[in-house]
């Protein structure tokens, strides 16, 4: 199937893909969104049931399209799903669901986008906006292959009920790790295994949510190199309940275990502790394997880019990479800025 040179294929219809489509249309392109799932909402429906945004609704939406309801509430997973679906319906662009991209290759001065069904779409430019949920990072842990308990990435976690009465170790020190450990503690004995102690950040300071200050002080816009000097580790936004629960022993925190031994984890001090389930809240990597045939990735499978613009193929750009250009790059409140930036770069090239 052939398209005119103005066609830009956007891989993924989550928040990043929808923001890119909006920017591409405004720039005069004909966006074509290809989404592997059945709805234009990205990976949001697959997140755990109790997930809520750690930013208030007023800081969690695309420009000019606020989330409905109280702007100071923290929207739930399902509210975000409904918001994205409604936003997609207003875009007036070509959007195909149930279409999985398996590889991208060059074709003349543009690209050929190959789908799982065998279709080949010609495009002047490509926006890789496929997120990272489909590529959970599982670290190499000594003895993991011989562990007789259950191991899953937090991507596969939904609700605490099925872990009732278990001894659960949650690996990680970010927002997901703490939220999951906190709710599991209602039904299970929970230990948080961390490389460094959880860095709690007050959700409210001076009577205002921290996202007010992130915006006011422009911390949201800091480049990653500068940001790393301002914020150490992964901040966990907390109204006080998570820190208090940890202090009270509701769940506990220990330095990362050194390995597995049968149905036990072995802590650095040599203590062995039985574990029924280990949940890895160890992050994700960009889900962009389809770009490997293009030669756009490094040896670790990560995009070779600067600010979301490919260093190998000028007509290829990215949207929604973590810390792509700032602290808020892969968030609802910030992805539109990166989308506008990379689409402008794409237009300058084409």
HUKA-V388521 format. One record per run of one state. SS is the DSSP state (h for helix, s for strand, l for the rest). FROM is the first residue (numbers start at 0). TO is the last residue. Records with the same first field share a line. If there is no record, write none. Layout:
SS = FROM-TO, FROM-TO
This chain:
l = 0-5, 11-13, 26-28, 35-42, 46-50, 52-55, 59-60, 62-63, 65-74, 90-92, 97-99, 107-108, 115-118, 123-123, 128-134, 136-142, 146-148, 156-159, 163-165, 171-173, 184-187, 194-197, 202-202, 205-206, 216-217, 221-222, 230-233, 238-239, 248-250, 255-257, 261-262, 266-270, 274-275, 280-282, 284-287, 294-295, 297-301, 303-303, 306-307, 310-314, 318-333, 349-349
s = 6-10, 29-34, 51-51, 61-61, 64-64, 75-75, 93-96, 100-106, 109-114, 119-122, 124-127, 135-135, 149-152, 166-170, 188-193, 198-201, 203-204, 207-208, 234-237, 251-254, 258-260, 263-265, 271-273, 276-279, 283-283, 296-296, 302-302, 304-305, 308-309, 315-317
h = 14-25, 43-45, 56-58, 76-89, 143-145, 153-155, 160-162, 174-183, 209-215, 218-220, 223-229, 240-247, 288-293, 334-348
